[in-house]
Amino acid sequence: MAFTVIFILIILLLIIITHALQVLITGPSETPYACGCFEFDVFFPPEYPQKPMLVNLRTTGGGTVRFNPNLYHNGKVCLSVLNTWPGQPEEQWTPRSTLLQVLVSIQSLILVAEPWFNEPGYERTRGTPEGDAASSGYNESLRPATARWAIVEQLRNPAPCFVDVIRFVTVS
């Protein structure tokens, strides 16, 4: 218990001093991201919490892979709660929004089983032969990228703060 409290205090101190945080989100099973370790930088602007944090995906294969319609090869993360996508008003950032809300949104809305349907307009093809074929093909292209960049590369060159977590997630 004391270790956990100290660890949380250290993280909070780092956020206060640097206005930044590194986050590792693992890909859920039954998705093309399974066992992948996706690293994000989170920056808290001076206007936070009036304005949302800035989130950048670091796991991009050196800018060569777009893992999802909401995750750009340059690291941009597109989510309504980050005000990077014009969603419904209730989906937009408010001063009551939290880091946890953003991280859960990434894992539950982006790292999903059928990410092809995250592209605007493509959701209308869900359940059609064309949509299912396109989604399946998209997933097949993501699996090798996940293996190469979110598993193998993370094992070869993990961020120092995530070494133990990456080894645990990818080996177990």
DRENVODREN-955887 format. One record per residue: residue in one letter; x, y, z of N, C-alpha, C in turn. Coordinates in Angstrom, 2 decimals. Example, Ala and Ser with C-alpha at 12.3 -4.5 7.8 and 13.67 -1.06 7.14 Angstrom:
% residues 2
<pt 'a'; <13.19; -5.69; 7.80>; <12.30; -4.50; 7.80>; <13.20; -3.30; 7.80>>
<pt 's'; <12.85; -2.25; 7.08>; <13.67; -1.06; 7.14>; <12.90; 0.03; 7.87>>
This chain:
% residues 172
<pt 'm'; <0.83; -1.19; 0.00>; <0.00; 0.00; 0.00>; <0.87; 1.25; 0.00>>
<pt 'a'; <1.90; 1.28; 0.85>; <2.76; 2.45; 0.93>; <3.50; 2.66; -0.38>>
<pt 'f'; <3.96; 1.56; -1.01>; <4.64; 1.66; -2.31>; <3.73; 2.29; -3.35>>
<pt 't'; <2.47; 1.86; -3.40>; <1.52; 2.40; -4.35>; <1.31; 3.90; -4.13>>
<pt 'v'; <1.16; 4.31; -2.89>; <0.96; 5.72; -2.57>; <2.19; 6.53; -2.98>>
<pt 'i'; <3.37; 6.02; -2.68>; <4.60; 6.72; -3.05>; <4.71; 6.82; -4.56>>
<pt 'f'; <4.41; 5.73; -5.27>; <4.46; 5.72; -6.73>; <3.49; 6.76; -7.31>>
<pt 'i'; <2.30; 6.82; -6.78>; <1.31; 7.79; -7.25>; <1.79; 9.21; -6.97>>
<pt 'l'; <2.37; 9.44; -5.80>; <2.88; 10.77; -5.47>; <4.02; 11.18; -6.41>>
<pt 'i'; <4.88; 10.22; -6.75>; <5.97; 10.51; -7.69>; <5.40; 10.89; -9.06>>
<pt 'i'; <4.40; 10.16; -9.50>; <3.77; 10.48; -10.79>; <3.15; 11.87; -10.74>>
<pt 'l'; <2.43; 12.17; -9.68>; <1.80; 13.49; -9.56>; <2.86; 14.59; -9.52>>
<pt 'l'; <3.97; 14.35; -8.84>; <5.05; 15.33; -8.80>; <5.64; 15.55; -10.19>>
<pt 'l'; <5.83; 14.47; -10.93>; <6.34; 14.60; -12.30>; <5.38; 15.40; -13.17>>
<pt 'i'; <4.10; 15.18; -13.02>; <3.11; 15.94; -13.80>; <3.19; 17.42; -13.43>>
<pt 'i'; <3.28; 17.72; -12.15>; <3.33; 19.11; -11.70>; <4.58; 19.80; -12.23>>
<pt 'i'; <5.72; 19.12; -12.16>; <6.98; 19.73; -12.58>; <7.08; 19.86; -14.09>>
<pt 't'; <6.73; 18.81; -14.81>; <6.95; 18.79; -16.27>; <5.72; 19.10; -17.10>>
<pt 'h'; <4.55; 19.05; -16.50>; <3.29; 19.21; -17.22>; <3.14; 18.13; -18.30>>
<pt 'a'; <3.78; 16.99; -18.07>; <3.74; 15.91; -19.05>; <3.72; 14.56; -18.35>>
<pt 'l'; <3.32; 13.57; -19.09>; <3.20; 12.22; -18.56>; <3.33; 11.25; -19.72>>
<pt 'q'; <3.97; 10.12; -19.48>; <3.99; 9.05; -20.48>; <3.01; 7.98; -20.05>>
<pt 'v'; <2.29; 7.44; -21.02>; <1.26; 6.45; -20.74>; <1.46; 5.27; -21.68>>
<pt 'l'; <1.25; 4.08; -21.18>; <1.31; 2.86; -21.98>; <-0.07; 2.21; -21.92>>
<pt 'i'; <-0.67; 1.99; -23.07>; <-1.96; 1.31; -23.15>; <-1.75; 0.03; -23.94>>
<pt 't'; <-2.20; -1.07; -23.38>; <-2.05; -2.35; -24.09>; <-3.30; -2.64; -24.91>>
<pt 'g'; <-3.07; -3.25; -26.05>; <-4.18; -3.59; -26.94>; <-5.02; -4.72; -26.35>>
<pt 'p'; <-6.32; -4.54; -26.35>; <-7.21; -5.58; -25.81>; <-7.15; -6.86; -26.64>>
<pt 's'; <-7.37; -7.98; -25.98>; <-7.44; -9.25; -26.72>; <-8.63; -9.19; -27.67>>
<pt 'e'; <-8.61; -10.04; -28.67>; <-9.69; -10.10; -29.67>; <-9.74; -8.84; -30.54>>
<pt 't'; <-8.63; -8.12; -30.60>; <-8.52; -6.96; -31.50>; <-7.23; -7.11; -32.30>>
<pt 'p'; <-7.07; -6.37; -33.38>; <-5.80; -6.43; -34.10>; <-4.65; -5.80; -33.32>>
<pt 'y'; <-4.94; -5.25; -32.15>; <-3.94; -4.62; -31.30>; <-3.52; -5.52; -30.14>>
<pt 'a'; <-4.04; -6.75; -30.08>; <-3.81; -7.65; -28.95>; <-2.32; -7.79; -28.64>>
<pt 'c'; <-1.98; -7.69; -27.37>; <-0.62; -7.80; -26.84>; <0.28; -6.64; -27.22>>
<pt 'g'; <-0.22; -5.70; -28.00>; <0.59; -4.54; -28.37>; <0.69; -3.55; -27.23>>
<pt 'c'; <1.82; -2.88; -27.16>; <2.06; -1.86; -26.15>; <2.17; -0.52; -26.87>>
<pt 'f'; <1.19; 0.33; -26.69>; <1.09; 1.60; -27.39>; <1.44; 2.73; -26.41>>
<pt 'e'; <2.49; 3.46; -26.75>; <3.00; 4.50; -25.87>; <2.49; 5.87; -26.32>>
<pt 'f'; <2.06; 6.64; -25.35>; <1.52; 7.97; -25.59>; <2.23; 8.99; -24.70>>
<pt 'd'; <2.41; 10.19; -25.23>; <2.83; 11.34; -24.43>; <1.58; 12.16; -24.16>>
<pt 'v'; <1.45; 12.62; -22.94>; <0.33; 13.47; -22.55>; <0.92; 14.77; -22.02>>
<pt 'f'; <0.52; 15.89; -22.62>; <0.99; 17.21; -22.21>; <-0.19; 18.00; -21.65>>
<pt 'f'; <0.03; 18.65; -20.52>; <-1.00; 19.45; -19.88>; <-0.70; 20.92; -20.14>>
<pt 'p'; <-1.51; 21.59; -20.97>; <-1.24; 23.00; -21.27>; <-1.48; 23.87; -20.04>>
<pt 'p'; <-0.93; 25.08; -20.03>; <-1.15; 25.97; -18.89>; <-2.63; 26.23; -18.61>>
<pt 'e'; <-3.49; 26.13; -19.63>; <-4.92; 26.39; -19.47>; <-5.69; 25.18; -18.93>>
<pt 'y'; <-4.99; 24.04; -18.73>; <-5.65; 22.85; -18.20>; <-6.18; 23.15; -16.80>>
<pt 'p'; <-7.37; 22.78; -16.44>; <-8.33; 21.90; -17.10>; <-9.37; 22.63; -17.96>>
<pt 'q'; <-9.20; 23.91; -18.15>; <-10.15; 24.62; -19.03>; <-10.04; 24.11; -20.46>>
<pt 'k'; <-8.84; 23.74; -20.87>; <-8.60; 23.16; -22.19>; <-8.08; 21.74; -22.00>>
<pt 'p'; <-8.34; 20.85; -22.96>; <-7.91; 19.46; -22.79>; <-6.40; 19.30; -22.88>>
<pt 'm'; <-5.93; 18.19; -22.35>; <-4.54; 17.83; -22.50>; <-4.28; 17.51; -23.98>>
<pt 'l'; <-3.04; 17.52; -24.36>; <-2.63; 17.14; -25.71>; <-2.07; 15.73; -25.62>>
<pt 'v'; <-2.55; 14.84; -26.48>; <-2.12; 13.45; -26.45>; <-1.48; 13.12; -27.79>>
<pt 'n'; <-0.30; 12.50; -27.72>; <0.43; 12.14; -28.92>; <0.83; 10.67; -28.85>>
<pt 'l'; <0.51; 9.91; -29.89>; <0.93; 8.51; -29.98>; <2.38; 8.45; -30.39>>
<pt 'r'; <3.19; 7.74; -29.62>; <4.61; 7.57; -29.96>; <4.84; 6.31; -30.77>>
<pt 't'; <3.95; 5.34; -30.66>; <4.11; 4.06; -31.36>; <3.54; 4.23; -32.76>>
<pt 't'; <4.40; 4.67; -33.67>; <3.95; 4.93; -35.05>; <4.86; 4.28; -36.09>>
<pt 'g'; <5.78; 3.43; -35.65>; <6.72; 2.86; -36.60>; <7.57; 3.93; -37.25>>
<pt 'g'; <7.99; 4.90; -36.48>; <8.78; 5.99; -37.02>; <8.00; 6.85; -38.00>>
<pt 'g'; <6.70; 6.96; -37.77>; <5.85; 7.76; -38.64>; <5.37; 7.03; -39.89>>
<pt 't'; <5.49; 5.71; -39.88>; <5.11; 4.93; -41.07>; <3.77; 4.22; -40.94>>
<pt 'v'; <3.22; 4.15; -39.72>; <2.01; 3.35; -39.51>; <0.88; 4.22; -38.96>>
<pt 'r'; <-0.26; 4.08; -39.56>; <-1.49; 4.67; -39.02>; <-2.31; 3.51; -38.48>>
<pt 'f'; <-2.26; 3.34; -37.18>; <-2.88; 2.18; -36.54>; <-4.40; 2.21; -36.51>>
<pt 'n'; <-5.00; 3.35; -36.79>; <-6.44; 3.48; -36.68>; <-6.84; 4.78; -37.37>>
<pt 'p'; <-8.06; 4.88; -37.88>; <-8.49; 6.17; -38.43>; <-8.38; 7.32; -37.43>>
<pt 'n'; <-8.34; 7.01; -36.12>; <-8.23; 8.04; -35.09>; <-6.80; 8.22; -34.58>>
<pt 'l'; <-5.87; 7.41; -35.09>; <-4.46; 7.51; -34.70>; <-3.63; 7.74; -35.95>>
<pt 'y'; <-3.13; 8.93; -36.11>; <-2.42; 9.30; -37.32>; <-0.95; 8.89; -37.26>>
<pt 'h'; <-0.34; 8.70; -38.42>; <1.06; 8.29; -38.48>; <2.01; 9.33; -37.86>>
<pt 'n'; <1.55; 10.58; -37.75>; <2.37; 11.62; -37.12>; <2.14; 11.70; -35.60>>
<pt 'g'; <1.31; 10.81; -35.07>; <1.07; 10.75; -33.64>; <-0.21; 11.41; -33.17>>
<pt 'k'; <-0.88; 12.14; -34.04>; <-2.11; 12.82; -33.64>; <-3.15; 11.79; -33.19>>
<pt 'v'; <-3.81; 12.10; -32.07>; <-4.90; 11.27; -31.55>; <-6.18; 12.06; -31.73>>
<pt 'c'; <-7.11; 11.50; -32.47>; <-8.34; 12.20; -32.82>; <-9.50; 11.65; -31.97>>
<pt 'l'; <-9.95; 12.47; -31.04>; <-11.07; 12.10; -30.15>; <-11.87; 13.36; -29.82>>
<pt 's'; <-13.16; 13.21; -29.74>; <-14.02; 14.34; -29.37>; <-13.63; 14.92; -28.03>>
<pt 'v'; <-13.32; 14.07; -27.06>; <-13.01; 14.56; -25.72>; <-11.73; 15.39; -25.69>>
<pt 'l'; <-10.88; 15.23; -26.72>; <-9.67; 16.05; -26.82>; <-9.89; 17.29; -27.69>>
<pt 'n'; <-11.12; 17.44; -28.17>; <-11.48; 18.54; -29.07>; <-10.69; 18.47; -30.38>>
<pt 't'; <-10.28; 17.28; -30.78>; <-9.61; 17.10; -32.06>; <-10.57; 16.54; -33.11>>
<pt 'w'; <-11.80; 16.32; -32.71>; <-12.86; 15.85; -33.60>; <-14.17; 16.48; -33.15>>
<pt 'p'; <-14.95; 17.03; -34.07>; <-16.20; 17.70; -33.67>; <-17.33; 16.70; -33.39>>
<pt 'g'; <-17.33; 16.14; -32.22>; <-18.39; 15.22; -31.85>; <-19.59; 15.95; -31.28>>
<pt 'q'; <-20.45; 15.22; -30.63>; <-21.61; 15.80; -29.96>; <-21.14; 16.66; -28.79>>
<pt 'p'; <-21.92; 17.67; -28.42>; <-21.50; 18.54; -27.30>; <-21.18; 17.77; -26.02>>
<pt 'e'; <-21.93; 16.73; -25.73>; <-21.68; 15.97; -24.50>; <-20.41; 15.13; -24.58>>
<pt 'e'; <-19.82; 15.00; -25.77>; <-18.58; 14.25; -25.93>; <-17.34; 15.15; -25.85>>
<pt 'q'; <-17.53; 16.45; -25.90>; <-16.42; 17.40; -25.91>; <-15.82; 17.57; -24.52>>
<pt 'w'; <-14.61; 18.10; -24.50>; <-13.92; 18.37; -23.25>; <-14.64; 19.43; -22.44>>
<pt 't'; <-14.72; 19.22; -21.13>; <-15.19; 20.22; -20.18>; <-14.17; 20.26; -19.05>>
<pt 'p'; <-14.17; 21.28; -18.23>; <-13.24; 21.32; -17.10>; <-13.42; 20.15; -16.12>>
<pt 'r'; <-14.53; 19.45; -16.22>; <-14.77; 18.28; -15.36>; <-14.25; 16.99; -15.99>>
<pt 's'; <-13.80; 17.03; -17.24>; <-13.25; 15.85; -17.89>; <-11.92; 15.49; -17.23>>
<pt 't'; <-11.54; 14.21; -17.38>; <-10.35; 13.72; -16.69>; <-9.41; 12.96; -17.61>>
<pt 'l'; <-8.19; 12.79; -17.13>; <-7.21; 11.96; -17.84>; <-7.74; 10.53; -17.97>>
<pt 'l'; <-8.33; 10.01; -16.93>; <-8.88; 8.65; -16.98>; <-9.92; 8.54; -18.10>>
<pt 'q'; <-10.78; 9.53; -18.23>; <-11.79; 9.53; -19.30>; <-11.11; 9.45; -20.67>>
<pt 'v'; <-10.04; 10.19; -20.86>; <-9.33; 10.17; -22.13>; <-8.69; 8.80; -22.39>>
<pt 'l'; <-8.03; 8.25; -21.38>; <-7.35; 6.96; -21.56>; <-8.34; 5.83; -21.79>>
<pt 'v'; <-9.44; 5.83; -21.07>; <-10.47; 4.81; -21.29>; <-11.06; 4.97; -22.69>>
<pt 's'; <-11.23; 6.20; -23.15>; <-11.74; 6.43; -24.50>; <-10.79; 5.86; -25.55>>
<pt 'i'; <-9.50; 6.04; -25.35>; <-8.53; 5.49; -26.31>; <-8.66; 3.98; -26.36>>
<pt 'q'; <-8.71; 3.34; -25.21>; <-8.75; 1.88; -25.21>; <-10.11; 1.34; -25.67>>
<pt 's'; <-11.19; 2.01; -25.33>; <-12.51; 1.44; -25.64>; <-13.12; 1.94; -26.95>>
<pt 'l'; <-12.66; 3.09; -27.45>; <-13.22; 3.62; -28.70>; <-12.27; 3.53; -29.88>>
<pt 'i'; <-10.97; 3.42; -29.60>; <-9.99; 3.37; -30.69>; <-9.39; 1.97; -30.84>>
<pt 'l'; <-8.91; 1.40; -29.76>; <-8.28; 0.07; -29.84>; <-9.37; -1.01; -29.77>>
<pt 'v'; <-10.14; -1.08; -30.84>; <-11.34; -1.92; -30.88>; <-11.16; -3.06; -31.89>>
<pt 'a'; <-12.10; -3.99; -31.87>; <-12.03; -5.17; -32.73>; <-12.19; -4.83; -34.21>>
<pt 'e'; <-12.96; -3.81; -34.53>; <-13.19; -3.44; -35.94>; <-12.90; -1.95; -36.15>>
<pt 'p'; <-11.62; -1.59; -36.12>; <-11.27; -0.17; -36.21>; <-11.59; 0.47; -37.56>>
<pt 'w'; <-11.72; -0.30; -38.59>; <-12.03; 0.26; -39.92>; <-13.30; 1.10; -39.87>>
<pt 'f'; <-14.24; 0.69; -39.03>; <-15.52; 1.40; -38.93>; <-15.41; 2.72; -38.16>>
<pt 'n'; <-14.22; 3.03; -37.60>; <-14.02; 4.34; -36.96>; <-13.92; 5.46; -37.99>>
<pt 'e'; <-13.64; 5.12; -39.23>; <-13.56; 6.14; -40.28>; <-14.96; 6.71; -40.52>>
<pt 'p'; <-15.09; 8.04; -40.48>; <-16.42; 8.62; -40.69>; <-17.07; 8.14; -41.98>>
<pt 'g'; <-18.32; 7.73; -41.86>; <-19.08; 7.25; -43.01>; <-19.00; 5.75; -43.20>>
<pt 'y'; <-17.92; 5.11; -42.74>; <-17.76; 3.67; -42.93>; <-18.70; 2.86; -42.05>>
<pt 'e'; <-19.15; 3.45; -40.92>; <-20.03; 2.71; -40.02>; <-21.33; 2.31; -40.71>>
<pt 'r'; <-21.69; 3.03; -41.78>; <-22.92; 2.67; -42.52>; <-22.79; 1.34; -43.24>>
<pt 't'; <-21.54; 0.89; -43.45>; <-21.33; -0.38; -44.17>; <-21.19; -1.56; -43.21>>
<pt 'r'; <-21.27; -1.30; -41.91>; <-21.16; -2.39; -40.93>; <-22.27; -3.40; -41.18>>
<pt 'g'; <-21.92; -4.68; -41.19>; <-22.89; -5.73; -41.40>; <-23.16; -6.04; -42.86>>
<pt 't'; <-22.55; -5.30; -43.78>; <-22.70; -5.60; -45.21>; <-21.51; -6.44; -45.66>>
<pt 'p'; <-21.67; -7.22; -46.73>; <-20.52; -8.01; -47.21>; <-19.31; -7.12; -47.54>>
<pt 'e'; <-19.55; -5.97; -48.14>; <-18.45; -5.07; -48.50>; <-17.76; -4.52; -47.26>>
<pt 'g'; <-18.55; -4.07; -46.31>; <-17.99; -3.51; -45.08>; <-17.23; -4.54; -44.28>>
<pt 'd'; <-17.80; -5.74; -44.17>; <-17.13; -6.80; -43.42>; <-15.82; -7.20; -44.07>>
<pt 'a'; <-15.80; -7.27; -45.42>; <-14.56; -7.62; -46.14>; <-13.51; -6.53; -45.96>>
<pt 'a'; <-13.93; -5.27; -46.06>; <-12.98; -4.17; -45.90>; <-12.42; -4.13; -44.46>>
<pt 's'; <-13.28; -4.36; -43.48>; <-12.85; -4.37; -42.09>; <-11.86; -5.51; -41.84>>
<pt 's'; <-12.16; -6.68; -42.37>; <-11.28; -7.83; -42.21>; <-9.92; -7.57; -42.85>>
<pt 'g'; <-9.92; -7.00; -44.04>; <-8.67; -6.68; -44.71>; <-7.86; -5.64; -43.94>>
<pt 'y'; <-8.54; -4.65; -43.40>; <-7.88; -3.61; -42.60>; <-7.22; -4.24; -41.38>>
<pt 'n'; <-7.96; -5.13; -40.70>; <-7.40; -5.80; -39.52>; <-6.18; -6.63; -39.88>>
<pt 'e'; <-6.23; -7.32; -41.02>; <-5.10; -8.14; -41.44>; <-3.86; -7.29; -41.70>>
<pt 's'; <-4.05; -6.05; -42.14>; <-2.90; -5.17; -42.34>; <-2.37; -4.62; -41.01>>
<pt 'l'; <-3.22; -4.54; -40.00>; <-2.80; -4.00; -38.70>; <-2.03; -5.03; -37.86>>
<pt 'r'; <-2.37; -6.29; -37.98>; <-1.75; -7.31; -37.12>; <-0.22; -7.35; -37.27>>
<pt 'p'; <0.33; -7.37; -38.50>; <1.80; -7.37; -38.61>; <2.41; -6.06; -38.10>>
<pt 'a'; <1.72; -4.94; -38.29>; <2.23; -3.66; -37.79>; <2.24; -3.66; -36.26>>
<pt 't'; <1.19; -4.21; -35.66>; <1.15; -4.31; -34.20>; <2.30; -5.19; -33.71>>
<pt 'a'; <2.48; -6.34; -34.38>; <3.56; -7.25; -33.97>; <4.92; -6.57; -34.08>>
<pt 'r'; <5.16; -5.90; -35.20>; <6.47; -5.29; -35.43>; <6.74; -4.09; -34.51>>
<pt 'w'; <5.79; -3.17; -34.43>; <6.05; -1.90; -33.76>; <5.56; -1.83; -32.32>>
<pt 'a'; <4.48; -2.54; -32.00>; <3.93; -2.44; -30.64>; <4.31; -3.63; -29.77>>
<pt 'i'; <4.95; -4.63; -30.36>; <5.42; -5.76; -29.56>; <6.94; -5.87; -29.69>>
<pt 'v'; <7.44; -6.26; -30.88>; <8.87; -6.51; -31.05>; <9.70; -5.25; -30.78>>
<pt 'e'; <9.33; -4.14; -31.39>; <10.10; -2.91; -31.18>; <10.02; -2.43; -29.74>>
<pt 'q'; <8.88; -2.63; -29.10>; <8.77; -2.25; -27.69>; <9.66; -3.13; -26.81>>
<pt 'l'; <9.80; -4.42; -27.18>; <10.71; -5.30; -26.43>; <12.16; -4.92; -26.68>>
<pt 'r'; <12.49; -4.53; -27.90>; <13.87; -4.16; -28.23>; <14.27; -2.82; -27.62>>
<pt 'n'; <13.38; -1.86; -27.69>; <13.69; -0.49; -27.26>; <12.58; 0.09; -26.38>>
<pt 'p'; <12.34; -0.50; -25.23>; <11.26; 0.02; -24.39>; <11.65; 1.34; -23.73>>
<pt 'a'; <10.66; 2.17; -23.49>; <10.90; 3.36; -22.68>; <11.32; 2.86; -21.30>>
<pt 'p'; <12.34; 3.45; -20.71>; <12.83; 2.96; -19.41>; <11.74; 2.79; -18.35>>
<pt 'c'; <10.76; 3.68; -18.34>; <9.72; 3.60; -17.32>; <8.75; 2.44; -17.55>>
<pt 'f'; <8.79; 1.83; -18.74>; <7.84; 0.76; -19.05>; <8.48; -0.61; -19.25>>
<pt 'v'; <9.77; -0.76; -19.01>; <10.48; -2.00; -19.29>; <9.77; -3.21; -18.67>>
<pt 'd'; <9.51; -3.17; -17.38>; <8.92; -4.32; -16.70>; <7.50; -4.59; -17.19>>
<pt 'v'; <6.74; -3.55; -17.40>; <5.35; -3.72; -17.86>; <5.34; -4.34; -19.25>>
<pt 'i'; <6.16; -3.86; -20.15>; <6.20; -4.37; -21.52>; <6.60; -5.83; -21.54>>
<pt 'r'; <7.59; -6.18; -20.78>; <8.01; -7.59; -20.72>; <6.91; -8.47; -20.15>>
<pt 'f'; <6.23; -8.00; -19.12>; <5.15; -8.76; -18.52>; <4.00; -8.96; -19.51>>
<pt 'v'; <3.59; -7.89; -20.18>; <2.43; -7.95; -21.08>; <2.72; -8.80; -22.30>>
<pt 't'; <3.90; -8.67; -22.89>; <4.18; -9.36; -24.14>; <4.62; -10.81; -23.93>>
<pt 'v'; <5.17; -11.14; -22.78>; <5.64; -12.50; -22.53>; <4.56; -13.37; -21.91>>
<pt 's'; <3.67; -12.77; -21.11>; <2.66; -13.59; -20.42>; <1.49; -13.95; -21.29>>
